[in-house]
């Protein structure tokens, strides 16, 4: 399991993603989760103590992802 700290952010204006809340996953962290994958992939784990599963990371380019 990969642990890291992040804040929940929100897109002000970003096309169809306008208003979305998300967690930004930088390339270095994404590589630890699933190396050399630039497509979206499913993850499970916890945000604080809340379990999550079956959620997809969405690619944002340059190897970075978001968890909407």
JOPENOR-V702411 format. One record per residue. N is the residue number from 1. RES is the residue in one small letter. PSI is psi in whole degrees, -180 to 180 (NA if undefined). Layout:
# JOPENOR-V702411
n | res | psi
N | RES | PSI
N | RES | PSI
This chain:
# JOPENOR-V702411
n | res | psi
1 | x | 141
2 | x | 128
3 | x | 137
4 | x | 161
5 | x | 137
6 | x | 159
7 | x | 150
8 | x | 127
9 | x | 174
10 | x | 133
11 | x | 124
12 | x | -60
13 | x | 122
14 | x | 60
15 | x | -131
16 | x | -16
17 | x | 1
18 | x | 127
19 | x | -9
20 | x | 142
21 | x | 144
22 | x | 165
23 | x | 127
24 | x | 130
25 | x | 104
26 | x | 159
27 | x | -43
28 | x | -40
29 | x | -43
30 | x | -37
31 | x | -33
32 | x | -32
33 | x | -51
34 | x | 96
35 | x | 143
36 | x | 29
37 | x | 120
38 | x | -3
39 | x | 166
40 | x | 150
41 | x | 157
42 | x | 147
43 | x | 163
44 | x | 161
45 | x | -142
46 | x | 143
47 | x | 116
48 | x | -122
49 | x | 13
50 | x | 115
51 | x | 140
52 | x | 149
53 | x | 155
54 | x | 18
55 | x | 142
56 | x | 136
57 | x | 135
58 | x | 131
59 | x | 140
60 | x | 7
61 | x | 151
62 | x | 14
63 | x | -5
64 | x | 155
65 | x | 167
66 | x | 152
67 | x | 100
68 | x | NA
